[in-house]
Amino acid sequence: MGAAFGWGLLSASSLVIGSLIALWIRIPLRVIGLIMGFGAGVLISAVAFDLVDAAAAKSTGHGALITGIFAGCLVFFFGDRLIDRLGGGDRKDPTGAEENGGGSPLSIVLGTVLDGIPESMVIGLTIFEGGAVGAAYLAAVFISNLPESISSTAGLLSSGWVKSRILWMWIGITVVSALASMAGYGLFQDSSPEVVAFVLMFAAGAILTMLANTMMPEAFEHGGKLVGIMVTLGFATAFTIHLLD
């Protein structure tokens, strides 16, 4: 249980690191977009090789794969729409916070938690299943969190948020992510392989929907067509780590 919390905390700590980078260094929007593209490619690789592949190996063919991926997709989709209405729709946009007056602090927190909980729960689940977390998946979550916190912090700064307020927000979200990892370890200890497959596919569906609806559009808007190369580079990097794991 402690290991799940620790690894979850480590993977989410990049949210704090990214915010510190954005607080200390003024990063051009184009660079933020390219970093987001790299992070998107990393997550696509993680979904393909660390979630879907593992789920397929667990499943006994009773529909857990297809129901899991669409359940994750729909939960994220409707959750994201609700957060949009609360004012957190531009949480990944480095300029969005300035345009909408900074957004609701609660909605930004809820939106980031919605993005990160499926990823974090899988960390705890994989520790329980295999005794250790996969280096490729851990690296994917860590790397993909950086552009999210960098872009959100840049937007919040431009809208006038106090630096200490921004930093404490990310620290709180990091702790919540670690708790989600611990929950992933504890909640599924008596679960069947089919339930584990469902949870892995649920995370995959949620992450894919998040990438399509929020992360990749923002990456392309600010990074341009070069984002395609960065996505491929991110995918190849994560795949290489997967092969070495």
FENLINQUI-V466497 format. One line per field, one symbol per residue. ss: DSSP state (A for helix, B for strand, O for the rest). phi: phi as a letter, one per 40 degrees, with the letter a starting at -180 (. if undefined). A space follows every 10 residues. Layout:
ss = ???
phi = ???
//
This chain:
ss = OAAAAAAAAA AAAAAAAAAA AAAAOOOOAA AAAAAAAAAA AAAAAAAAAA AAAAAAAAOO OOOAAAAAAA AAAAAAAAAA AAAAAAOOOO OOOOOAAAAO OOOOAAAAAA AAAAAAAAAA AAAAAAAAAA OOOOAAAAAA AAAAAAAAAA AAAAAAAAOO OOAAAAAAAA AAAAAAAAAA AAAAAAAOOO OOAAAAAAAA AAAAAAAAAA AAAAAAAAAA AAAAAAAAAA AAAAAAAAAA AAAAO
phi = .ccccccccc cccccccccc ccccbccddc cccccccccc ccccccccbb bccccccccb gbgccccccc ccccccdccc cccdcchbcb ccccbccccb ghgcdccccc cccdcccdcc ccdccccccb gacccccdcc cdcccdcccc ccccccccch ccdccccccc cccccccccc cccccccbcb ccdccccccc cdcccccccc cccbccdccc dccgccddcc cccccccccc ccccc
//
